Structures are given as structure tokens and as C-alpha cells.
Amino acid sequence: MPPLLKLDDVYAQYITRYGTVYAVNGVSLEIGEGEILGIVGESGCGKSTLARVMMMNVKPPLHLVRGRVLLQGVELNRLPRDRLKREVWGKQVSLVPQSVMNALNPTMRVRDIIRDFVKVHNPELDDDEVYSMARDRFEELGLDIRALDLYPFELSGGMRQRVAIAIATLLNPKLLIADEPTSALDVSTQKVVLKLLKRLWNEGIVKSIVFITHDIAVVRQIATRIAVMYAGKIVEVGPLEEVIFKPLHPYTELLISSILTPEPEVKKRGLVEIRGAPPDLRTPPRGCPFAERCPYATDRCRREEPRPVVIGSRLIYCHLRGGGAA
């Protein structure tokens, strides 16, 4: 079965008067129908930019410099923005943005936000039909329908997040991209949001989910597959449990070792620090972007960019695993 969404050698850059930020550098990635792909990495590694590229919500200062974004074989990068708004965003691919308070207009009631969202795609629907659709979805997801008559600032952080997810999935998009949906929530509210996302997936309201986070402990609770991102590049992709318990890329290994978890082996080993800092994406380094922080790096790592290596069901970009020069 062909992938639901495919990124083919994508490069995206922020071009500003202060210089160019190389935010996404040669990312190739596939999201299959029926999976939840977790994308993890440190802040500033390009995860949110990658989310925008997946939808082709790209406008200056962000530019798609090279590569293709295919949704079920259709090149989104070739479609004009007005067609993307009308035919793709919200209907086929939908985004729950990182800052949900900024995404929901504070001067509008939730029902009016929903009305404007739906009528972009279905202008023939009247207000009562849209409200009925929204009420049905809220009840289906166990959300209090009284929230429809409130303003976003009258809702708790967790409720705002759940409302944003309900709005994003109102038209049953095939792919939902959730960008750090739990980062500002307490642990108990995180679990509620994760259960809501899993319910949307289990019930087939959305076919696939891309879950973006810096928190591996959170992604373990929801993802079926994981992609690890560093300095604008994907460095390892594979089934969740394989990557978590047997990481093959040095960055993945150190990232997992730096997280406090209740496993006995972690308590015995203790936490491991990732030395140094990520590179400045205005001046990305030659070779492997992790070389300066990697305890196993060689001169070759600093000189040559590794090619992808397939090991079983895993994809790794690392010279230690046999990745030749790119």
C-alpha cells in the first residue's frame, strides 16, 4: 500500500534579512495509513517547521527550496495556496498547532470559530447545520457541549486543547498533525489529551496521526513508530519499541538515556548528559550534524554526511552503522 503522506528529499529554509536558517535539510519520510508516527527531538531541531511543510503551509519567510510533498500521490507542493486551503487543509490534512491559545481567536465564541472553519470548505451549510455537526462531534468525543458557547479564554488549558483537536478533526481528515499538543499541560491532563487522540485514531475519525514532541516519555504512550530529528535532519526511524529499547543512532541513544523513566535499568545506570549544544542552523556543520557532540565521532563523521542505512525495519543515518558519504 502506498504511503498516505511522503516527503521526498525536502529542504525548507527561513530566508530573512538577517540570514538564512536551514530548518529542514534533506528529510525523506513516509507516513503510512493506520499508524501514529511520533517525531521527537530537542527544541529548535526543525520539528514544527517540518509540520508546516507536511501541510505545505509554507509562506515567507519560510520557503520550500527543494523536494516533494505527496499526499496519496498528489504533489501538494505544486498546488496553489488557495486550493490547499479549500481542498486539503482541514479536509485531508489538519494541524493542531503548538500554541493553541493563539490559534483560537479570543474574541469569538467556540461555535463561531467552528462556523468560520467549516464554511471555508462547505459554504453551502447554514449555521444551524454547522452547530449540529459540532455538537455531535463534541458529544461523540465526550466533550461538554456548553464549551461551544464560551470564549477560548473561559476554558482551561486542557479543555482548549481538546476543543482545538475536535475542531481540527471535524471534517474527518485522513491525517492529523499534532504539534506539541501536551507540552503546556500537567500530567493528568496530558493523559486525557492522549486518550482523545487515540480514540480519534481507534474509531477511524482520522486514519493516521503525526505526533510531534520533545518528550519521549509522552510519545511512548501513543506512537506506533518513531522518527528522531536532529538539526533539521531525521537521524533514525523505526518501530517505537525497537527504537526505545535498542537505539542505533548515538543521538537517539543519548536522548533516551537523558530522560528519567521508571525502568530498573535506567535507575541503575543513572541519567546521561548530552554534552554541548545543537548547531546553529544558520551555519550548519559539514558532515554529520551530531558529530561535535557524539562520543563516537571520527574525522569521517565531521567531513562526510552519512547516507541512510536500512537495518531490519529501521532506517539510520550514521557512519557507525555503515552509512557512506552522501
N, C-alpha and C positions, 0 to 999 in steps of 0.2 A: 504494500500500500504506500503511495507517495506521501511525503510529509504534509501536514497541514500548513506549516509555515517553514520556509527555508531562507536562510541568509547565506549568500554566496560571495565570499571574499569581500566583505563590506568594510569600507573606510569612511568614517564620518569625522568632520573637524569643525571646531568653532573658529571662524575667521573673524578676528576683531582688529581694531586699530592698535591694540597692544601686543599683537602677535597671534599665532595660530596654536590652538590646543588640539592635539591629536588624540581625541577622546576614544575613538573606536578604530582599531588598527588591524585590518585583515581578519575579521571574525567570520567564520563559516559555522553554521549551526542549524540543526533541524529540530522542529517540534512536531512530534507525531500526534495523530488524533487519539484521544483517550489517555493522555499522560499529563502529569503535573511535573513540569521542569522547574527545579529550583536554580536560580542564578545567585551565587554568593561571591563575596569579595569585599575588601576593605573600602571604606568611603573614598570616593574620588577615583575609583578604578574604571568608571565608564558605564556602570550598570544602568543608571537612569537614562543616559544618552542612548544606550542600546535599546531600551524600551521604546523610546521615541522613534528610533529607526525601524523597529519591528512594525510599527503602525504607519511608517512614512509620514509621521507628523514632524516634518523637517522644514524649518524656515530659518532665515538668517537671525543670528549669526551662525547657526548650525547648518552645515552643508553635507550632503552625501557626495563624496568625492569619487568613489568607485564602488562597484559591486552591485548585486541584485537582491531584492527582497520579494520573494514569491509566496503568494497566498494561494494554495491549491493550484499552482502552476501559473497564476496570473502575476505579472510583474507590477507590483504596487509602485515601484519607483518610476514607472512610465505613465502613471495616471495623474491627471491634473488634480490640484488640491480640492477644487470644488466637487469633483467626482468622488474623491476619497471621503470627503465629509458626507456626501449624500448616500454613497453605496457601501462604504467599507467601515468607517468609524461608527461604533455603536451597534452596527448590524452584523458585521462579520468578525471584527476585532475591536475589543473595548478595553479601556485603561482605567484602573483605579489609581489615581495619581498619588505621589508621595505626600503632598501637603493637602489633605482633604479639606481642611478649613478654607484654604484659598480656592479650592476647586468649586465649592458650593457657595453661590452668591449669597452673602449675609443679608441682603436687602429683600430677598424673595423667600416666600414660604416654599417648603419642600415640594408641594403639589405643583407650584408654578414652575419650579426648576425642572420637574419631570415633564410638564406640558411642553416647555420650550425644547427640551431634549427630544421628545418623541416626535414633535411636529416637524423637526428638520428632516426626518426620514418618512413620516406618514402624515403629510399636511392635510389629508382628507379627513382625519379623525377629529371629532369635536371634543370639547373639553371634558364632557361627561364620560365619553368613551375612554379617554386617556386616564381620567381619575379612576374609573372602574378597573382598568388594566393595572394601575399602580396599586390599588387596594388589594386586588387579587394576589399580586406578587408579594406584597408585604405579608399578607396572611399565609401564603404558601411558605414563606421563609421564617415565619414565627416572629415577625416584627410588629410592634404596636402601630396600628393604622392611625392613631392620633398624631404620630410624628408627621404625617402628611400636611397637617395644618400648622406646623411650627416652623420657626425660622432656624437655620443651622446653629446659630449661637445659643439657642434654647435646648440643644441636645448635648448629651455628654459626649466625650471624645469617642468612646466605643460605639455609641449609637450613631454618631456622624459617620463613622467608618462603615458600619453596616448599611446605613442608608445609601452611602456612595456606592457600595457594592451592588445593592439592589437596583439602583438607577443604571449602573453600568451594564447590568445583565438583563434589563427589562425587555430588550428585543432579542434575547437568546442568541448572543454572538457565539460563533464557533470557538473563538479564542479569547480568554480573559487574561490581561496582563496586570498583575497586582504589584505595584512598586512600593516596597517597604510598607505594607499595609498594617503592620503591627508594631512599628518602631516606637511610636509615642504612647503605647498602651501598657497598662500594668499586666502582670502575668495572667490573671484570671480573665481579663477582657481579651487578651491575645487568644486564649483558648476558644472563646466564643466566636471570634472572627475566623479563626482557622476552621472551626466546625461548620460555620456558614459557607466558607469557600468549598470545603469538602462535600457539603450537601449539594451545592450547585453542580459540582462535578459528578457526584454519585447519581443524581437524578437526571443527568443529561441536559440540564439547562444550558451548560457550557460543555463543549467537547473536550477542551484542553485548557490548562492554566499555566502561565509563566509566573512564578512566584519569586520576586526579587528581594533579597535581604542581605544584610551583613552578618546575620546571626545564624550560625549553623545549627544551634540547638532548636531554633524555630523551624528551619527548613526540614529538619529530620521528622517533624510531626506531620508533614503534609506531602512532601515531594515523592515522586517515584523515580526520578532521575535528577542528576545534579550536574551543573556546569560551573566551574570555578574560574573567576575572571581576575586578571591582574594587569594593571597598567594598560587598559584598552584592549587586552587580548584574552581569549579563552585559553587556559593552560591545561585543563583536564575536564573530560566529560565522561560520565558513566552512570550505571545504576547506583541509586542512593547508598545502599548498604555497603556495596563494594568500595565506593569512594571513601565513605566514612571510616570503615574498619580496616581498609588496606589502601591508603592513598599512594599513588605512584609518582606524582609530581612533588618536588621538595616544598613548593609553596603550599600545596594542599596539606601536606604532612605537618608543616609548621602551623598553618592556620588552625587545623583541628587540634593540635597539641596546645594551642594558646587559649583554648576555650575550656572553662570549668564545667565538667559534667560528672554525674554520679557514678560512672563506671569504675570498678575497683582498680583497673589498670591505670586509669587517669590519676586516681588518688595516690597510687603507689609511685607513679612517675613524676607527678607534680606538673605545674604549668611551665610551658616553654615560651620564651620571649622570641619574637621575630625581630632581629636586630635591624637597625637602620630605619629608613623611611622609603615609601614608594617614590619612584622617579617623578620629576616634574614633566607632565605631558606636553608642555610647550617645547621641551627638548628631550624627546625620548631617546634612550641609550641605544647603541648598536647591540646586535646580538640578542640574547635572551634578556627580557626586561627585568627578570628577577635575579640576574647574575650577581649584582653587587650586594645582595642580601642573602644569597644562597650559600650554605656551608659547604656545598659540594662543587661549587663553580670552578671551571678551568678557564684557561685562556681562550679556548674554543667557544665557550659559552659567552664570553664577553665580545667575541669577534663575529660569530655566526648566529643567525636566527634559526632556531630548530624547526624542522618540518614536523607535521603531525605523524604520530606513530600509533597504530592500532594494536592493542594487546587485549585479546578476548573481546569483551563488549565495551572496552574503554578506548578513549582517544586522548593521547598525551602529547604535549609539545615540550620535549625535553631531550637534550643530547645524551643524558644518562640512560635513557630508555631507547636510544638508537636513532634519535631524530637528526637527520642530516641537515646540511645547510639549506636555507630557503632560497 
